[in-house]
Each structure stands twice: as structure tokens, then as C-alpha cells.
């Protein structure tokens, strides 16, 4: 077995360089007192329990008359679409003339453990859609669902098709049993009943650890090794820390909603089979006739393309478009390429269907 040929002088030089970067990183961090996120101005147009409906304030001329509601996942916080002024899907859509609302689910506490998908979709999401319709004086609105929020938006649009004019799904899982879906393989081993009986609400930190375990080298060791490079300057450090703040800001999951989503979607894959029930309402994706834009990341490890692209075969939309992007699950919002492509494509697609 051939040994590793190392140059002691070069190794010493690399260790010293890394040590200097660590010192610089500590000095940079010592000068940062706060890490602000979500810079876009908004008004809270509706509240219900922990939920807030945000309406963003913009001085840009309104080009698209039909308002757009963003429905994010229950996991993590929706300000990833408004991380900072340079990485903000919200600000770019506003600048392009989109009248924009966002559903903020808030932080469930122990009193919310009974909430199920009927509460989230037939009550909370439906109430927000109705509030946007009333506030904007439009009978039908545009809906953009992200990740699990996209799955919710598909269910909602199938149940209430008369309220949605155009539907956009972004990094949205549809088929939960594709062979390359690592998260699905993990979720299928979860005893959801035992988890809910043990915890009540499922701790967000535990879910976060599960996501990171899917890519332990990249999200663990490599991330730690590269951290000093990310903290060399104040601007780079703030970019890194904003992302870290969002990653660690993981709300607990209402127990019953977690149980139903794991069992019905991940474990039994009922959505593609047409067997999902939300409360007493059946979800039939063939009820979706409206224009549909399905955006997915080609390097997404949480929602692989195969989990999303099957949507083309399941709805009745005669105006279906798929938009693949060279990005991962989060890079699709905050990556450099996404900043120039995502918002303009969404805005143009909506404008073409605004009549």
C-alpha cells in the first residue's frame, strides 16, 4: 500500500494560513451585533391564531392586477424569500409590478398539537385566500406554493379551483416514492404515531438534524472547514450568518399535521394515487384546470426533479409549463443565478395570463 507523500513545509504553511483565517474570522464576528433578515416593508392585513398574512408595500407601478399569495412550508421560516436586499425574491417581484402577499404560519406551541391538515388547508389557507380576494377585490387570485407549501397549494387548488386563477409550484414534492428521494426513504422509516405520542409537537431542531443528515459531508464537515473563508469580511460574514439564522430558525411542527403529512404523503404516497382526504374533502388533482408553472431545482437533494416533474401528468391544465433551474433546494432562492432568472420568469408568466 503506497503511503501519502506530504511536504512538511507545505503542511505547516497551510495550517498557519488557516490559523490566520480563524483569527480574522473571530475579529469579524466580534464586530457584528445583530443579523437582520426580511428587509422588505409590509403590512399585516390579517391574523388568525399564530398566523399572519403579510401584504408587501411597494412604490413600483402595479403591472399585474391579480395579486399573488405565497404559501411557504411549515418547516423553517418564509423569510428565505426575503433574506436580504440582494437576495430577495420578494423585492424582485415587487419591482416587477407584482402585488404580493405572504402567509406566515408563525410558531406552533403546545396548544397547537391538535392542528391537522384540515386546519392548515381548509381553514388557515382558505381564510388567507379569502382575505386576499376581499382586500384586492378579485374573485380569483394567483397562488405560489413553495416546497411543502406547494403540496398544500396543489391540494387547495384541487379543492377550491374557483378561487385560484394561476398556480405556481416551486421545489414542490408530488410523487413521494421516487427512488432518488433520500428524504422519502428516511421518512418512510419514521413511526409517526410514536413520535407524536412522545413529543406532542415535533421539535424543529430534530427535523433540522434529519435534513442535514442526508448530506453529512457537505452540510457538516465541508461546511465547517470552509467557514473561515465565509467570515473573512463583514459582508461575507453577514451573508453566511443570515443563511445560518434561517437554517436554525425551525418552528416545531403541530403533531397531528406532522402525523398526517408523513403517513399520507411520504409513507403511502396518496397524492399521486388520488386518495388524499383533507378533512371531509377529497383531493383530485384533475380538478386543477388553471395555468400551472412548475419550477424545480436540478440539483435539489430534498425534492429531486423526479418528485416534481410527474405533476405534468396529473392535472387537467392545458397550460402547463415546467421550469428547471440549475440550483439546489435553497440555492433556487438565494443563488446568484436564481437572482437573475427566477423572479423575471415568474412575473412574465403571470403578466401573460393576467387578462
N, C-alpha and C positions, 0 to 999 in steps of 0.2 A: 504494500500500500504506500503510495507516494505521499510524502509529507507536504505541508503547506510552507512555501518559501516566503518568509516575511523579512522585510528590511527593518531592523530595529530603529534606525534613524527616522524612517518614514512613519512608522507606527507612533513614535514619540511626537513627531511633528503634528500628526492628525489628532492625537489626544490633547495636545496643548491648544490646537486651534478650536477643538470642541469645548475645551475648558473656558477659553476666552468668550466663545459664544454664550455659554451658560452665564458667565458674569454679566455680559451685556444684556442678556435676557432678564436677569434679576433686576438690573437697573431700570430697564424699560418698564417692567411690571410695577416697580415701586412708584413710578410717576403716574400710573393710571389709577384713578379713584373710582370711576363709575364706567359701566359698559351699557350704553343706551342702545335700544333697539326700537323698531316701529316708529320711524320719524314722521310718517305721513299724518296730517291733521284729519280728524274725523269727529263726527257727532254720534252719540249713542241714540239711535232712533227707536229702540225697543229693548225691553228687559223682560226676562221670564226666568224665575229661579236663578241659576248660576249663569244663564245665557245672556249675552249682549249681541245686539245687531248693530254693527258699525256702518255708518254712511260716510264715505270719504269726501272731504272738502277739496274742491279743485277750482282754480281760476281759468283753466283751459276751456275753450268752447266745447260744448257737448255735441259731438258728431254722431254718436249712436243714441237714438232716442230711447231704445229699450234698455232698461237697467240690467246690470249683471250682478248676480249674487254668487259669492264664493263660499262653498261649503268645504271646510277642511276636515281632516280626520279627527277622531277623538284623542289619538295619540299625539304627543308633542303639541306645540302651540302654533297658531296660524301665522304668527309674525315672521315666519321664514319667507313669506311672500312680500315682506316689507322690512328686511333685515337692516339695511342702511340705505342712504340716499343713492349709493352707486349700485346696490344690489337689491332693487325693489321692483318686483312685478307690479305692485300696486301703483307706484308713481309713474311707471311707464305706460300702464293702461290709462291712467288719468290724463297724462299728457297727450295721449292719442284720442281723447274725447269720449272715453267710456264712463258712464255714470255707474259708480262702483259701490257695492255693499259687501260686507263680510260677516259671516256668522262666527262668533267667538263662543265656544262651548263653555269656557270657564274651567274651574277646578272642582270636580265632584268631591264631596266629603262623605262621611259615614252614613249620613241621612239619605244619600242618593243611591245606595247599593241596590235598591229595588228597581231602578230605572232600566227598562229594556229597550229593544229596538223600536217597538211601538211608540214609546215615549219620545225617542230621539227623532224618528222619521214622521210619524203621523201626528205628532203634537208639536215638538220644538221646530223642526224644519218646516213643517206646513205653516206654522204660525209666522215664521220669518218670511216665507214666500208671500203670504197674505199681507204682511206688513209692507213689504217692498211694493207689491201690487197697489196697495192703497196709497202709500206715500208717493209713488211715482205716477199714479193714475193710469196704469197699464194693466189690462186684463191678464196678459201673459208676460213673463219675464225670461231673461236668459239665465242659465244656471251653469256654473263651473264647479265641478267636484274634483277634489284632489285626494289621491290615494284612497283610504277607506271612505273619505267624504265623497269620492267619485262613485264608489259602490252604493253609498246611501243615495246619491243623486240619481243613479240608474233606477234603484227601487222606487224612489219618489216619483220620477218621471213616468214610470210604468203604471203607478197607482193614480197619479193626478196629471195625465198628459195635457189636459186642457189648460193648465196653469203655466206650462213651460213652452216658450217659443223656440229657443235654440239651446242645445245641450252640449257642453264640453266636458270631457273626462280627461284627467291629467294624471299620469302614472297610476292608473286605476286597475286593481285586480278584478278579473271577471271569472276566469277559469282558475280555480284554486288548486287544481290537481295536475298541473303540467310538470313533467319530470325534472325540469331545471329550477323549480321553485323551492329554494332552500328553506325559506320561512315556512312554507306549507308543510314540508317534511317535518320540521320541528313542531309546528302547531298540531299536527295530527297525533303526536305523542303526548299531548297535554291532557291531563284529566281535569277538564274544566269544572266539573261538579266539585271535586275535591278542592280545587284552587279557590272557588267562590266560598265554599263552606269554611275554608281555613282563613281566608283574608277578608271576606266581605267584598270590599273594593280591591281590585288587583293593583298592587303598587306600581307606579310608573317607572320607578328605578329598576324594578325587576324586569319589566318589559324592555327597558333600555339595554340592560345587560344581555338579554336574549338576542336583540338585534345585533349588538356588537360581536356576539359570539359567532355570528355567521361568517365574519371576516376577521378572525383574531389577529392575523399578521398585519394586515393593512390598517385596521382600526385600533390596534393595540401597540405592538412593538414598533412598527414603522412610524406610526403617528408620534410616539414618544421620542424616537430618535430624531425626527425631523422638527420637533417642537422648537428647539433653539433657533432654527432658521426662520420660523414663523414669528419670532419675538424680537427680531433684530432692530426694528424701528417701531415707533408709536403707531403709525398707520397699519403696518402689517400685523402688529400685535392686536389692535382693536378688531381687525377683520377676523383674526383667529378666535379671539375671545367672544365676539358676538356669535360666531358659529357654535362655540363650546357652550355658551349660555343657553342657546336654543336646544342643543342636544340634551343637556342635563335638565331642561325645564319640561319634565314629563309628568303630566297630570295622572293621578290614579284613574283607573277605569271602573265605571259603575259595574258591579258584579254581574247583574243579570244581562246587561248588554254585552259584556265580555263573553259570558257563557254562550249566549245565542249566536254571536258572531263566530266564535271558534267552532261550535258544533255544526251550525247550519251552513256556514260558508267554507271554512277551512277543512273541516273533517268530512262533511257529507256533500260538499260542492253542489248545493241545491240551486244556486243561481243559474248555472248553465242548464240545469235539468228542469227549470221552470217549477220548482217545488217550494220556493221561499214564501213564507207567510209572515207579514209584518202586522201584528195584531190579528184582526179578522180579515185582512186584505191580502189577496194573492198577488204576487209579483210575476207578471208575464212581460218579459222584455219585448215581445212582439207588439205591445201597446205603444211602444216608442216609435212614432212616425216623424217626429220633428227632425230637422237637420242636426247632424251629430258629428262633432270633431273629436277624435280620439288621439291624444298625444301621449307618447311613451318614450322612455329613455332606452337607448340601445345597449347601454352598459348598466342597466338597473339590476341590482342584485336582490332587492326586496320584491319588486314586481317585474319579473322578466318579461320581455316583449311578448312571448307566447301566452302569458297570462292575460294580456290586454287585447291582442290583435283578433282573438276569437270573437270579439264583440261585433265585428263586421257581419257575422253570420247569424246573429241572434235577434236583431231588431228588425222593424219594418221600415226603417228610414230609407228613402230613395236618394237622400242627400247625405252620404256618409263619406268622411274623409279621415284618413289616418296620417298622422304626422310623426315620423320617427325623428328623434334628436340624438345626436352623438353626446350623450350625457348619462350620468347615473341618477339615482332616485332623488338626491338633493341637489346635485350639480345642475339639474334641469332648471332650478330656480336661481341659483347663486353663481353658476359658472360663467366665464367670460362670453362664451359662445351663446349661451342662453340669453344674455342681456341684449343681444342684437337681433335675435330671431323670435323668441317666444312671444313677447307682448305684441310686436307688429303683426305677426301671423294671426294671433287671436283677434286683435282689433279689426284687421282687414276682413277676416272671415265673418265676424259679426256685422260689420258695416254692409257687406254684400247681401246680408239676409235681414236687413233692418226695415224693409218696406212692409 
